[in-house]
Amino acid sequence: MTRARDIANLLDASGDIVAGAFPATLPAVSGANLTGIEAFPAGWTAALDGSDMVFIYNSVEVFKLTTSGAIIAKDNITAFGTP
């Protein structure tokens, strides 16, 4: 599975975290700090900006997933290509 698919499987159609998506052994997450979630690859974290979810790579906000479903990226988004 791709990392994008792995991340997509963590969220439901409403943008909420899917129940049971993380093992019960993960630390509790409180407030807007999601750094305790161990499912992110090295260098990646996520945080809440109001109700929107912001993905951060090496302390730089890279993209945001809004509650309306919009994706706002820091740079261009490539739809087709070879990783």
C-alpha positions, 0 to 999 in steps of 0.5 A, spaced: 500 500 500 502 507 498 503 512 504 498 516 501 493 510 501 495 509 508 493 516 511 487 516 507 485 510 511 486 513 517 480 518 515 473 517 514 468 521 509 467 526 514 475 527 515 474 524 522 479 519 524 477 512 523 475 508 530 480 503 531 485 506 526 491 506 531 493 500 536 490 501 543 497 502 545 498 509 542 499 514 547 492 518 548 492 525 544 489 531 547 488 538 544 491 540 537 497 536 538 497 530 534 505 528 534 504 522 539 501 518 533 506 514 531 503 512 524 507 518 521 513 517 517 520 520 520 519 528 519 512 528 519 507 530 524 500 533 524 496 538 528 489 542 528 488 549 525 481 550 528 478 544 525 482 543 519 488 538 519 495 541 517 501 536 515 508 538 517 514 536 514 521 538 518 517 543 521 514 546 515 507 546 514 506 542 507 499 541 506 492 542 510 486 538 509 480 543 511 473 540 514 470 542 507 474 537 504 479 542 500 486 540 500 491 546 500 498 545 498 505 549 499 507 547 492 504 544 486 500 538 486 502 532 481 497 528 479 501 523 475 508 521 475 513 516 477 515 517 485 
